[in-house]
Amino acid sequence: MKKYSAFAIGLLLLFSILLSACSDGESSEKKSNDDDISVGVLLPVTGNNATDGKDMLNAMNMAVEKVNDAGGVLGKKIKLEVADDACDPQTATTAANKLVSQGVIAVVGGYCSGATLPATGVFHNANIPMIVAAANSSELPEQGYESLFLINGLVPDQAKTGTDYFEEQGGKNIAIIHDNSAYAKNLADFAKGYVEENGGKVVAFEAINPEEKDFGSLMTKLKALNPDGTYFTGYYAAGGLMVKQFKEKGVSGSFMVGDGSYSPDIIDIAGAENAEGLLVTATPTANFIPGAEEFVEEYKGKYNLSPGPFSALSFNGMNLLVDALERADTTEADALIKALKETENFEAIGQVIEFNDTNSLNQSNFHVMKVENGDFVLEK
């Protein structure tokens, strides 16, 4: 992945809003044909993060298939329009404008925060509601978009979950590494604050190029610092290599990653032996959620693999949209946004959804996972 500074993302946000302005003035009743309701999906289905993107799309397809088999919603079937953001801000801006031009009535998705941020500007300007299933940078709700709804916990909650775990394990000297992406830098900044708030010391705060393959010099530096714990806040492509080289160099302390690295791919990249004991701050996969057994079995039967880290959230997001459409009794944007805002006690897989004043969740859903015998288990 490329590095994207806050300044660069800010420029893209401005550009995306200006570019989508050409669609302003269209009726707020989005276009759809006589038989279908078009819903946009914005995800990385190519690039380093395609595995998670495809897992999320699988779950959305499952949700839509169930709804359509039961007769659809508002007397129509749902049709998904998928746009690939490749976890890239520029690609995401183009993809978002494509969905606007296709007349989607809402969008579900959002994996990388750096790509989701500029896309939300496009959808906001076009008055299209978006339900974000995975991306969780605190910058998302800070934009103040009334049409934007987040059903994953936010970065501050994740950072506190991870740093509190380090403290509980006696970890005082913590190294923090990020990749300068919007999500990773956001998580790293909050983690630094919480480590210091807990009375600990951040012995290193480093940025890496996620396209790098050799982190030898960084590992040598970390080994000399003798940290009690190291927290990498970027994505699994670089994370897996880092875990491998961390173990090979014999750096002290535990290694923790954020939910951008919560994927079986990190174990494959690092190697099972090196990944043993790896810690992850994340929302648990459906396998660990009581009551999700039917979803897990259906997903496995349909796709011949286990649900991914954000599969349940994606399934929930699509079902939440259907519920809001039924309550609004229309695809008209303002009514749909109002229905989403007024969601109360929506029971979904592993969560009960209702929104606070920032259209995010009232309660954190983050836990600490751990790799044991080549698989993820619930640690805390």
N, C-alpha and C positions, 0 to 999 in steps of 0.2 A: 504493500500500500504506500501511497504518497503521504508526505507530511502536509497538514493543512492547518495553518495558523488561524487564530481567532479573527485577525484582520482579513485574511483571504476569505474566510467563511462569511464575514460580514459583507464583503463586496458581492459575494455570490447571492446572499440574501436580498440585497438591494437590486441586483440584476434580475433575480428570479421574479421579484414583485413587478418590476417594470415590464419584463417580458410577458408576464401573464396578464398585464393590464389590457391587452388587446381583446381578451375574452370578457372584460368587464362590460356590463350593460346587457348581457344575455339574461334571459329569464332565469330566476332562481329555481324554477322547476326544471331540473336537468333533463337532458334528452335521453330517451330510451325508446326502443321500438315497442310495438304493440304487445310483444310477448315477454320481453326481458327487462330486468332492472340491472343496469350496468354498474358494477362496483369495482373500483380500482384496487390493485394490489401493488405496492411498491416495496421491492425486496432485492437483495443481491442474488441473482441466479447465475452469475458468472463471477470469476475472480476468486480471491483467496477465501472469501467468506460464503461461497456458494452452497456449501454443505448445510449451514444453518438456514440460509435463505430458502433452499428447497424443502427442508424439513418444515419450515413455517408455511410454505405454500401447500404442502401435502395436507397439513392440518386444516387450512382454510378450505381446500377442495372437499375434504371430508364433511366439514360443517355445511357447506353449500349443497352438497349432494343430499344430505339428510333433509335440509329445508325444501329443496326442489322435489324430492321424492314424496314429501308430505303435502305437496300442493303449492309450494312457493310462499311468497309473502305479498300481500295486497293484490292477490289474484295473478301474480306474475312469477316467473322463474328468475333466479339470480344468475347473472352471467359475469364471470370474473374477467377483467382486463388486466393482464399482468405487464408491469413495466420494470425492467431491470435497472437498478441504480448502481450496481457493481460496487457499493460502498464508496462511491466517489462523488463529491459534491457537484461537479460539473455535469456528470452523467445523470445524477439525481434530478438536477434542475431540468434537463432535457426530458427525462422520463416523466416528471411531474406535469410539465406542459403538454406532453403527449396524452396523458390521462385526462387533463382538462379538455383537450380538443376532442376526445372520444366521448365526452358527455357523461362521465361517471357521476353518480349521485353522492358517493362517499368513497373514502380510501381507507384500507386497513393494511398495516405493515409497519415498516420502519425498523431497521436492524441497527445499522451504524448511525450514531448520532451525527457525525460529520456530514453524512449524506442526507439524513432526515431533516436537519435544520434548514437548509436552503429550500428543500421541497415543501416544507410547511408554509414558507412564504408564498409560494405559488398557489397552494390550495387555499390559504387564507384570503388572498386577493380575489380568488375565483369563488369565494364563499362556499367551499366544499369541505364538509367535516372530515377529519382524519382521526382514526383510532390507532394509536401507536402501541404495538404489542411488545416491542423489545427495547428499542432505543430509550435511554434513560438519563441523558445529560440534564443537569439542572437548568441549562440554558433553554431547553425546550419550553417549559412552562413560563419561564421568565419573559418570553416574547409577548405574553398576554393575549394570545389568540383564543377567542371564545369558541372557535370551531375545532380546537385541538384537544384531544383526550388521551391520557396516558394510563395504561392498565398494568404497567410494570412499575416496581418501586423505583425511586430516583437515586441518582448517584450519591447524594449525602447519606442515605440509608445504607447503601452498599459499603461505602467507605467506613462508616461507623461499625458495621457488622465485622468487617475484616480487622480493623485496628483494635476493637474491643477483644477479639479473639486473641490477637497477639498479646495484649496486656494480661488476659486471663492465664495465658501460658507462660507468663513471666518475661515476655519479650519487651525490652526497653529500647534497644538500638535497632532501628528499622531502616532498611534501604528501600527507596521507592523509585521505580523505573516506569517511564511512559513512552509513547511513540509520537507525541505532539498532535495526535488526532483530537478532535473536539471532545469525544467521550473520554479517552485515556488521560488527557491533561486535566480534565474536569475531575475525574476520579482521583488522580494523583494529588491534586491540590487539596481536595477535601480530606484525603487520607493523611496528608502531612499535617493539616490542622488538628485532626483528631489524635494523632500520635502525640503531638505536643500538648494537647489538652489533657491527655491521659498521663502526662508527666514523663513521656518518653523522649527520645532524641532521634531525629532523622539524620542518619549518618551519611546518606547519599540521596540525591534527588537528580536523577539522570534521564535524559531524553535519548532515544535510539532511533535509527532509521529502520523502519519495519521491513525494508527490502534487504537489509543486511543478512548475511549467512553466518558470519564469524563474529561472535561476541567475546572473543578471548581476552581482549584488553579490558573490557568491562568486568569480566569475571575475576581477572587478576586484581583489579582495584577493589572489588567487593571482598575478595578473600583477605586482603590486607586490613580491611575495615572490621572484619569479624562480626557481622551483623547477627542479631538474634532472629531476624526474619527479613525476607525480601518480598516486596509486593510489586508485581508487574501488572500494569493496568491496561495493556493493549490487547491485541487479538492473537488468536492461536497459532497463526503461521509463524510469527516471530516467537511467540511464547513457547512453542514446542522446542524450537532450537535452543532457546535460552535455558529451559529446564534441563535439557540434555547437557549443555556445556557447564551449567551450574553444578550439576552432580559430578561431571568429569573433572572439574577443577577442584572439587572438594571444598566449596564455599560453606561456611558455617550457617547454622540456623535453618529454618523452614522456608519453603518457597510457596508463595501464594499468588494466584492470578485472579483477575476480575471476570465478570460474566462474558466479556468479549472473547475469552479463551475457554469458556465452558463448552467443550466439544470433544467427542471421542478422538477427533483428529489430533488434539494436542498430545494424547497418549501415543498415538501412532507415530507422530513426528519425533517426540522425545525418546520413544522406546519404553516399553512397559516397565523395565527395571529402573530406568531413570525417573519415570513419572510416579513411581511408588511413593506415597506420602504427600504428593502434591495437594495443596489446599486451593479451594475455589470459593469465592463469594458469588453466590448466584441464587436464583429462584430454582427450587428443585424441579427436576424433570417429572413428568407424569408418573413414572415408575415409583416415585416416593410419595405420591399424593394419595391419601386415603379416599376411596370412592372413585378413583380414576381407572380402576381395573378394566372396565368395559372399553374405555377409550384406548387404553394401551393395547388390549388384545385386538381391537378393530384396526388400529393403526398398523400393528405388526402383520396382521392378516392381509391388509391391503397393499402395504409397501415392502413387506419382507424385511423390515428393520424396526428398531425401537424408536419411539418418539424422540425428537431432538430437544435441546434445552428450552426452546421457545415454542414448541409445538402446542402445548396446552394453552399458553397465552394467546397464540394465534387463533386457535379454535374458539377460545373465549371471546376474542375481539370480534370475530365474524358473527358469532351468536348474539353478542351485545348489539351489534348493528341491526340485526334482524329484529331483536326485541324493540329497539328504538323505532324502527320503521312501523312496526305494528302499533306502538303507542301513539306515534305521530299520525298514523293513518294517511300518510302522504310521503312522497319523495321530495317535497319542497324543502329547500335547504334550511331556512330559518326554523321551521317546525321540527325538522330532524335534529338540528343542533339543540333546540330547547328540550326535546325528548331525551337526548343523551345527557344533557346537563342535569335533568331531573331524575336520572336513574337512581333507584333505591333498592338496596339489598338484592342486587342481581346475582343469583347463585350460579357460579361457574366452577370449572375444575380448579380446585385448590384455592379459591378466593371468592369473596363476596364483594361485588363491585359497586361502589358509589363514589362520587367525586367531591373533592373539597373546592374551595374558591379558585384554585389554580387548575382545575380539571385534572388533577392527579389523585392518587390514592391516599386515603387517610392513614393507612397502616402499611408498614414495610412488609415485604414478602421475601426478604433475603435470608439466606442461611449459609453456613459454611459446609461445603462438600469436601470429600477427601478421596484420593485414589488409593484403592486397596486391591491387590491382585488383578491389576489391569482394568478396574472398573470404578465408577464413582459410587461412593456411599455417603450417607448423611452423617456428618461429623457433629454439627451443632444446629 
